[in-house]
Amino acid sequence: MIIIYNGGTKGRTMRTALKFLGAVVAAVVTAGALGLAASGVLAASGEVNLYTDRQEVFLRAVLVAFEEESGVAVNVLFVKKGLLERMRAEGEESPADVVMAADVGRLRDFAAAGLTAPVDDAALLAAVPPEYRDGDGYWFGITRRARAIFTGANGGAKTYDDLASPQMKGGVCMRSGLHSYNIALISDMIARKGKDGARAWLEGVKQNLARTPQGNDRAQIRGVLNGECRAGVANSYYYFQMLKGDLRGELLANVEMVVPLRANVNVTGSALAARAPNRENALLLMRFLAGEKAQNIYASENFEFPVNLSAEYPPELERYRGVLLRASPAGNSGRYRKEASRLVEEIGFDR
Ligand SMILES: [Fe+2]
């Protein structure tokens, strides 16, 4: 596996200083020259080029398993910010085969920019339930995270509506409404309640805030733990990550993670690049990512929920399997992002 970093990630051992398209193309060609079966400049049969904003630490085990099973070498271009702009600038020369992004909204952006192509593939359609893929085949979910509610002993919030109810006055903690995780949640609320309903909900939540929106997702969970908040909102995997650390005992005793009915769920997903030079290998990789083996690795290493219903769940995640069957469709997270941002600004949620 060859990994090229171009996103300002610090301290990576395999980081290179490659900054331009030419360098990326050169690296891919070099991969061929090194014996990875490149048989033309970019149309090599034995490799696949993955463009992603997903950190390598989350991908490595899955991609190594793919290489072992398929014999196809994976070249990864990791760009934390500006992946879409980069691919657009590369135009017809882009070596990208598969795009992987950690947000439905961003996957939609790639499709809208004409950078990804629809896929009609029986194996993918069978592996990924309709709620976690695009209806036209432009993206397929790999893992899910729920926007969960965290409550303390006297919390009481079990649903998103509870967060806006008068009983929660002075008790709710949330990060900035403009963060992409909350934009996805508000987009979902617009999808299910309409704009007016979502506005009333968000105003209700604002009325109930324990403090000005601040901090990251973990800070909301810590706020519940230290009693500053009766309920906080954060992505599910952060809780499981925190359970691996010093706070495990305290968290288990004092903080409950609630995945509400019709939970807001966002996905990391894959998409086929519109001009994929290694199209068949791209489909092999996409099928592998949606398959049980990859999903099991993901779930056990990253604590994200699999999308494949046949995948195993680690014990910590198992109890949420049932409620997640009744989650909101992932597409709702990306559908009304503009309207959601406007709503946050208009009601001054962060002030
Ligand atoms: Fe995150």
Residues whose N, C-alpha, C, O or C-beta is under 5 A from the ligand:
A	BS01	LIG	none
